[in-house]
């Protein structure tokens, strides 16, 4: 199992426990394309979130749920606030308490 591959430039597990620095060999255009891809994905994620929030408010204000105009909007604000606070709370838990490996394993399990 100690065979090395010619293309491998850094070991997967270093002996010191600190990951080795991996050089980014992409061209500047490829890096720029990656940044634009991340921005577009973030934009679509935000659009989807605010669409869900607006649909929640609109559907709760219809007569089928028998809620007045203010209750639908308040419920949408509570949902939005809970989403933002839970994001910060779970980020602290995953970074400080669980670590990267356990967070990824738990995330893959409930995906």
C-alpha positions as CSV (number, residue, x, y, z in Angstrom):
1,X,0.0,0.0,0.0
2,X,3.0,2.3,-0.1
3,X,3.0,2.7,-3.9
4,X,2.9,6.2,-5.1
5,X,1.2,7.4,-8.2
6,X,3.2,9.6,-10.6
7,X,0.5,12.3,-10.6
8,X,0.2,12.6,-6.9
9,X,2.1,15.7,-5.6
10,X,0.8,15.9,-2.0
11,X,0.0,13.1,0.4
12,X,-3.6,12.7,1.6
13,X,-2.6,12.4,5.2
14,X,0.5,14.2,6.4
15,X,2.6,13.0,9.2
16,X,2.4,16.2,11.2
17,X,-1.4,16.3,11.2
18,X,-1.5,19.6,9.3
19,X,-2.7,19.3,5.8
20,X,-0.2,20.2,3.1
21,X,-0.7,23.3,1.1
22,X,-2.1,22.5,-2.3
23,X,-1.2,24.8,-5.2
24,X,-4.0,26.2,-7.3
25,X,-2.9,25.5,-10.9
26,X,-6.0,26.9,-12.6
27,X,-5.8,29.6,-15.1
28,X,-7.1,33.1,-14.1
29,X,-10.1,32.6,-16.4
30,X,-11.0,29.3,-14.7
31,X,-10.8,31.0,-11.3
32,X,-13.0,33.8,-12.4
33,X,-15.5,31.3,-13.8
34,X,-15.6,29.5,-10.5
35,X,-16.3,32.8,-8.7
36,X,-19.1,33.7,-11.0
37,X,-20.5,30.1,-10.6
38,X,-20.6,30.6,-6.8
39,X,-22.3,34.0,-7.1
40,X,-24.9,32.7,-9.5
41,X,-25.7,29.7,-7.2
42,X,-26.0,32.1,-4.2
43,X,-28.3,34.4,-6.2
44,X,-30.6,31.5,-7.1
45,X,-30.5,30.3,-3.5
46,X,-31.6,33.7,-2.3
47,X,-34.3,34.0,-5.0
48,X,-35.7,30.6,-3.9
49,X,-35.7,31.5,-0.2
50,X,-37.5,34.8,-0.7
51,X,-40.0,33.1,-3.0
52,X,-40.8,30.6,-0.2
53,X,-41.2,33.5,2.3
54,X,-43.4,35.5,0.0
55,X,-45.5,32.4,-0.9
56,X,-45.9,31.7,2.9
57,X,-47.1,35.2,3.6
58,X,-49.5,35.2,0.6
59,X,-51.0,31.8,1.3
60,X,-51.5,32.5,5.0
61,X,-53.4,35.7,4.1
62,X,-55.9,33.8,2.0
63,X,-59.3,32.9,3.4
64,X,-58.5,29.2,3.4
65,X,-56.4,29.6,6.5
66,X,-58.7,32.2,8.1
67,X,-55.8,34.5,9.1
68,X,-56.0,38.2,8.9
69,X,-53.5,40.3,6.9
70,X,-51.1,40.8,9.7
71,X,-50.8,37.2,10.9
72,X,-49.5,36.0,7.5
73,X,-46.9,38.6,7.4
74,X,-45.8,38.1,11.0
75,X,-45.5,34.4,10.4
76,X,-43.4,34.9,7.3
77,X,-41.1,37.2,9.4
78,X,-40.9,34.6,12.2
79,X,-39.9,32.0,9.6
80,X,-37.3,34.3,8.1
81,X,-35.8,35.2,11.4
82,X,-35.7,31.6,12.6
83,X,-33.9,30.7,9.4
84,X,-31.2,33.3,9.9
85,X,-30.7,32.6,13.6
86,X,-30.6,28.8,13.1
87,X,-28.0,29.3,10.4
88,X,-25.7,31.1,12.9
89,X,-26.4,28.7,15.7
90,X,-25.7,25.6,13.7
91,X,-22.6,27.1,12.2
92,X,-21.2,27.7,15.7
93,X,-22.1,24.1,16.7
94,X,-20.6,22.6,13.6
95,X,-17.4,24.6,13.7
96,X,-16.7,24.7,17.4
97,X,-18.1,21.4,18.7
98,X,-18.3,18.8,15.9
99,X,-15.4,19.7,13.6
100,X,-15.3,19.4,9.8
101,X,-15.4,15.6,9.4
102,X,-18.4,15.0,11.7
103,X,-20.3,17.9,10.2
104,X,-19.8,16.5,6.7
105,X,-20.8,13.0,7.8
106,X,-23.9,14.2,9.5
107,X,-24.8,16.5,6.5
108,X,-24.4,13.6,4.1
109,X,-26.5,11.3,6.3
110,X,-29.5,13.7,6.3
111,X,-29.2,14.8,2.7
